[in-house]
Amino acid sequence: MSLRINDEAPNFTAETTQGPINFHEWIGNGWAILFSHPKDFTPVCTTELGYVARLQPEFEKRNCKVIGLSVDPVTNHGKWAADIEETQGYAVNYPMIGDPELSVAKLYDMLPAEAGTTSEGRTAANNATVRTVFIVGPDKKIKLMLIYPMTTGRNFDEVLRVLDSMQLTSAHKVATPVNWKQGEDVIIVPAVSDEEAKQKYPNGWKTIKPYLRIVPQPE
């Protein structure tokens, strides 16, 4: 199954380091980030998991839960977590999914169906495609997918920036321009007529082109 933006995030049940979950029930009425790893005790992922733990308060402010996945048993995750805290200075404070049968990795199209049914004997190289970030909205639909190579650490400041953009643009009829950051000017979407824009933005906006209208970020 090939997943795309605006597809429903496939639901699943799984064991995690914080107990069993049903993914959709775990998400609840907020946002969620699912980010995956090809193997426990891998160097780049170790740095990522520590940094996400550091950012956890920022995700909480945005009503966004975070959950990791690694193609290994939960028992291994606990041992890895000790290394992460020791080397990165932050304890993993969010659940980590165990996927020893590769079921979630396959469900999310990160591994092919013929990958087998066990993580035993598999290496990080075998699982190189299990390096994806999914952001899921309150409607349980996929809003973003980022896929990285194993050798490149993911930029979770960028993930936080995109989350800010998506939460803003889901609440207002605006889009965010290149390199936008919280508090900067935004774009009035073309679907909003000038008449409607006058009601929403009585102080006016800057028209660069008829389809490119810049306005301060709405509250």
C-alpha atoms as one frame of an Amber mdcrd trajectory, in Angstrom:
protein
   0.000   0.000   0.000   1.387   3.364  -1.012   0.653   6.219   1.398   0.125
   9.835   0.415  -0.633  13.095   2.164  -4.314  13.256   3.212  -4.619   9.455
   3.367  -5.881   8.163   6.677  -2.961   7.071   8.842  -3.276   3.279   9.086
  -4.374   2.231  12.545  -2.581  -0.502  14.478  -2.106  -1.979  17.923   1.408
  -2.448  19.253   3.561  -2.889  22.320   5.518   0.192  23.348   7.934   1.116
  26.113   4.935   2.715  27.862   2.526  -0.190  27.386   0.201  -1.406  24.619
  -1.529   1.155  22.407  -4.155   1.474  19.723  -2.613   4.173  17.528  -5.762
   6.152  16.713  -6.965   5.999  20.318  -3.521   7.047  21.521  -3.574  10.097
  19.231  -6.912  11.221  20.668  -8.087  14.667  19.531  -4.678  16.223  18.974
  -1.760  15.956  16.572   0.844  13.209  16.497   4.328  12.569  15.157   5.442
   9.032  14.339   9.133   8.765  13.488  10.842   5.510  12.635  14.296   3.987
  12.949  15.894   1.055  11.114  17.531  -0.532  14.166  18.260  -0.005  17.851
  21.763   1.047  18.903  22.407   2.983  15.681  24.472   6.181  15.994  22.474
   8.791  14.058  19.157   7.653  15.548  20.649   7.876  19.030  21.238  11.597
  18.518  17.732  12.070  17.065  15.909  10.351  19.916  17.772  12.472  22.454
  16.989  15.708  20.650  13.299  14.871  20.337  13.244  14.225  24.104  14.714
  17.698  24.552  11.978  19.173  22.316   9.165  17.268  24.001   7.885  20.318
  25.966   7.562  22.242  22.678   5.468  19.477  21.128   3.293  19.329  24.243
   2.609  23.089  23.964   1.252  22.391  20.482  -1.014  19.534  21.622   1.154
  17.092  19.665   2.176  13.653  20.911   5.404  12.008  19.778   6.016   8.301
  19.326   9.059   6.482  17.960   9.279   3.156  16.170  12.245   0.859  15.734
  12.329  -2.513  14.011  13.353  -4.312  17.200  11.610  -5.639  20.356  10.552
  -3.311  23.168  13.041  -5.003  25.508  15.882  -3.716  23.314  14.401  -0.196
  23.330  14.742   0.010  27.105  18.442  -0.833  26.947  18.969   1.659  24.111
  17.179   4.371  26.112  19.874   4.154  28.783  22.548   4.803  26.143  20.554
   7.714  24.734  20.254   9.397  28.136  23.934   8.813  28.869  25.226  10.179
  25.557  22.644  12.872  24.738  21.773  14.153  28.199  18.025  13.627  27.798
  15.926  10.632  28.816  13.479   9.342  26.213  10.171  10.632  27.586   7.796
   9.365  24.897   6.785   5.817  23.894   8.843   3.692  21.522   7.016   1.078
  19.481   8.479  -2.394  19.221   8.035  -3.826  15.726   9.827  -7.199  15.811
   7.419  -8.700  13.262   7.844  -5.709  10.903   4.068  -5.253  10.817   3.962
  -1.475  11.368   6.913  -0.888   9.029   5.027  -2.743   6.291   1.688  -1.112
   7.122   3.298   2.301   6.590   4.999   1.193   3.364   8.473   1.524   4.852
   9.340  -2.103   4.104   8.051  -4.317   1.278   5.650  -7.177   1.936   8.380
  -9.701   1.114  10.646  -8.387   3.897   9.655 -11.314   6.099   8.042 -11.400
   9.525  10.911 -10.947  11.962  13.548  -8.375  12.835  15.923 -11.181  13.822
  18.960 -11.299  11.585  18.120  -8.029   9.860  20.618  -5.173   9.854  20.170
  -1.420   9.713  21.131  -1.621   6.027  18.274  -4.090   5.406  15.927  -1.649
   7.098  17.342   1.556   5.624  13.914   2.689   4.377  12.520   2.756   7.929
  13.602   6.399   8.343  10.369   8.343   7.953   8.657  11.133   9.880   4.860
  11.174   9.691   2.757  14.012  11.098  -0.864  12.994  11.663  -3.656  15.505
  12.254  -6.577  15.305  14.679  -8.632  13.870  11.796  -6.173  10.911  11.736
  -4.980  11.868   8.249  -1.335  12.073   7.226  -0.308  15.726   6.882   3.414
  15.301   6.223   5.964  12.627   5.319   9.741  13.150   5.416  12.089  10.328
   4.410  15.795  10.528   5.240  18.854   8.411   4.484  20.512   6.651   7.424
  23.600   8.835   7.309  21.750  12.153   7.665  20.292  13.175  10.997  16.776
  14.545  10.786  16.107  18.240  11.476  13.457  18.261  14.194  13.542  22.044
  14.431  12.152  21.888  10.889   9.517  19.357  11.957   8.461  21.783  14.703
   8.359  24.657  12.184   6.171  22.648   9.812   3.855  21.712  12.673   3.464
  25.414  13.504   2.657  26.143   9.867   0.112  23.347   9.565  -1.644  24.257
  12.787  -1.836  27.901  11.698  -3.033  27.148   8.181  -5.631  24.659   9.388
  -7.165  27.375  11.563  -6.949  30.276   9.063  -7.226  30.561   5.282  -3.545
  31.303   4.850  -0.376  29.624   3.632   3.193  30.162   4.805   5.976  31.276
   2.434   9.478  29.884   2.037  11.463  29.651   5.284   8.526  31.033   7.285
   8.877  31.096  11.060   6.340  31.677  13.804   5.258  35.332  13.898   6.302
  36.221  10.337   4.014  37.383   7.511   1.851  34.839   5.728   0.056  34.488
   2.384  -3.687  34.844   1.850  -4.699  31.738  -0.106  -6.087  32.301  -3.638
  -9.435  30.765  -2.640 -10.107  33.859  -0.497 -11.500  36.705  -2.590 -10.457
  40.302  -2.013 -13.945  40.989  -0.608 -13.621  38.195   1.925 -10.058  39.283
   2.701 -11.290  42.812   3.509 -13.537  41.349   6.183 -10.788  39.174   7.628
  -8.017  41.747   7.361  -9.529  45.249   7.726  -6.056  46.757   8.055  -5.271
  45.584   4.528  -2.495  43.523   2.979   0.342  43.869   0.484  -0.453  42.717
  -3.053   2.670  41.585  -4.930   0.667  39.752  -7.603  -3.086  39.092  -7.665
  -2.310  35.558  -6.449   0.374  36.628  -3.963  -1.066  38.713  -1.124   1.003
  39.146   2.050  -0.534  39.831   5.441   0.682  39.711   9.056   0.207  36.365
  10.730  -3.318  36.138  12.201  -3.660  35.523  15.930
